[in-house]
C-alpha cells in the first residue's frame, strides 16, 4: 500500500490524525504503517474515509481519501509525506 499524506492535525486525546489519499493498494485497521522519510512504523488504530465527517471503515482502497489515527503523541514521528504498510498482523495469523 502506498498513500500520500496531504494534511494532519493533532488531537490531544487521539494523537495525530493524518489525512491521505491511497495511491496503490489498501489499508486495514490494525496494519502497521511505516513513514518513508523517518523510517518510523506505527499501528493503525482507526482508519476511515472522509465525507462531511469521519466515517470509520475496516478497509480503505486505492483512490479513496481517508484518515488514519495512530495514537502518536509526538509530531516528530509523522513528518513523512508518504507511508507504506510494513505488515498486516491478521494476514500472517491466517496462514
DALIN-V61104 format. One record per residue. N is the residue number from 1. PSI is psi in whole degrees, -180 to 180 (NA if undefined). OMEGA is omega as a letter, one per 20 degrees, with the letter a starting at -180 (* if undefined). Layout:
# DALIN-V61104
n = (N N)
psi = (PSI PSI)
omega = (OMEGA OMEGA)
This chain:
# DALIN-V61104
n = (1 2 3 4 5 6 7 8 9 10 11 12 13 14 15 16 17 18 19 20 21 22 23 24 25 26 27 28 29 30 31 32 33 34 35 36 37 38 39 40 41 42 43 44 45 46 47 48 49 50 51 52 53 54 55 56 57 58 59 60 61 62 63 64 65 66 67 68 69 70 71 72 73 74 75 76 77 78 79 80 81 82 83 84 85 86 87 88 89 90 91 92 93 94 95)
psi = (137 137 154 120 128 -11 162 155 157 127 124 -23 -46 -18 -153 133 116 135 134 167 130 120 -31 134 -151 161 143 153 133 -11 153 126 136 129 122 -44 -30 -10 25 140 143 159 132 97 -41 140 164 -180 158 129 -143 -27 170 139 97 142 161 -30 137 128 175 132 -19 149 125 -165 159 135 122 -21 17 126 -5 117 -19 -30 -9 29 -13 155 -5 148 158 152 143 -41 158 103 -42 -29 -45 -27 -22 -22 NA)
omega = (r r r r r r r r r r a r a a a r a r a r r a a r a r r r a r r a a r a a a a r a a r r a r r r r r r r r r a a r r a r a a r r r a r r r a a r r a a a a a a a r r r r r a r a a a r a r a a *)
